[in-house]
Amino acid sequence: MVVRTPRKSDKRRFYEQVLSEAERTDLGVALKVDGFDEEIAALRLRLRSAMEHRPGDLPLMLRGMDVLRRMVASKYGLSRGDRRGLSSAFAQETLRRVEERGEGGGNDDDA
């Protein structure tokens, strides 16, 4: 039995099967992005959009904030204690913003 190492194009085809047509079009551009800062910025924008359009979806907010926390911790090489503090701060901020939106509060641009 011969085991071959998958080529980059094989990996790309694997994911293309589950992408929409628009996502397939953007995949080539996304593959060229190599900056972690851009990934963090894109996630922050998606979180803001989720807060605006799905303010009652607390599990989504918490999951997104956890991913953001892990990305920031990875980028800055934070210690375990620093990661816990960051996690707590993110959770508190997420809850504050969700509560604010539920009570008809302002948008993120006001903060």
Protein Blocks (a to p, Z undefined) as FASTA:
>chain_A
ZZddddfklmmmmmmmmpcfklmmmmmmmmmpccfklmmmmmmmmmmmmmmmmmmlmmlm
mmmmmmmmmmmmmmnopafklmmmmmmmmmmmmmmmmmmmmnopacfklZZ
